[in-house]
């Protein structure tokens, strides 16, 4: 499990050391830096996948395209370098990158530290996953980032056809959720972790996904069907068990937004890391609270969860899960990012006790309801 991320000279951060938990919630004002934390993790994971033997951090890739070097360097310090450090339970790694071309779409590896020791990356050194071979193949940090599954807030909307690839290509739901139906097609008979099972429902992934979708949307059901002669599947949904299955665009938008999240949570295995942006999109408050509880239950099953949210209902779902002893409070990290022009981007981090109560409530932290209510009273 990852325990901390360090950023230096990256986007809005001059320096950041951010603790991570079994479940980490990132929230705050727009432009505060929470997405930048996620992007740093995704950039490393993307580089490992698409530039396995390279010596540079891939900035403009097929999953995350941030632009060129100028777009990712901290604008306040005017440096030509940045660093990303990741600490796990067993290892601490820090990659430092430097550029001579601010218009480049990648930034070159300059220095590597492992457990605070400088590791040689001379030109004649074989580099894999941004590390010399002996380190790369046995690195807990690299292994954790290989198991990163990212679902962006810009999830695929209702579509009649969704991609179907070979089964190995459906290990993840895709960063837009576009591979979720294909994953369910190939892995529908997998058995879900016992701690997440709905006990009145068969334990297979397909049936558990159906059961959870019904928990969020009573009467909901789904069907995944391969299309003959085309590398695609169709996802059909219904919002009432008395109606016919319909094209996704003819049912509530929230169903297609939640579907890939449910699939990813139930398909995840111990050691995986799920990074999910705005799980509350198009969900009513009750469903937002329920997804917060399910995220906490998934974290308790041995999957590391990092989420970005603007929803106090998601936060309250996590608080309820802690109060109900579904997840220890010590496994939760909350970071609030306030956008204050001219000031360092340093988050505030309220701590949670065993009853789900927070020891502080920073200004701007889910307090807008109180401000509005005060004006209405």
Secondary structure as UniProt FT lines:
FT   STRAND          2..10
FT   TURN            11..12
FT   STRAND          13..19
FT   STRAND          23..28
FT   TURN            30..31
FT   HELIX           34..50
FT   TURN            52..53
FT   STRAND          56..58
FT   HELIX           69..72
FT   TURN            75..77
FT   STRAND          81..88
FT   STRAND          92..98
FT   TURN            102..103
FT   STRAND          106..114
FT   TURN            115..116
FT   STRAND          117..119
FT   TURN            123..124
FT   STRAND          127..128
FT   TURN            129..130
FT   STRAND          131..132
FT   HELIX           133..136
FT   TURN            137..138
FT   HELIX           140..146
FT   STRAND          148..151
FT   STRAND          162..163
FT   HELIX           167..170
FT   TURN            175..176
FT   TURN            178..179
FT   HELIX           180..187
FT   TURN            188..189
FT   HELIX           194..196
FT   TURN            199..200
FT   HELIX           205..216
FT   TURN            218..219
FT   STRAND          221..226
FT   TURN            228..229
FT   STRAND          232..238
FT   TURN            241..242
FT   STRAND          246..247
FT   HELIX           248..250
FT   HELIX           253..267
FT   TURN            270..271
FT   STRAND          273..277
FT   TURN            279..282
FT   HELIX           285..300
FT   TURN            301..302
FT   STRAND          304..308
FT   HELIX           312..323
FT   TURN            324..325
FT   HELIX           329..331
FT   STRAND          332..337
FT   TURN            341..342
FT   TURN            354..355
FT   TURN            363..364
FT   HELIX           368..376
//
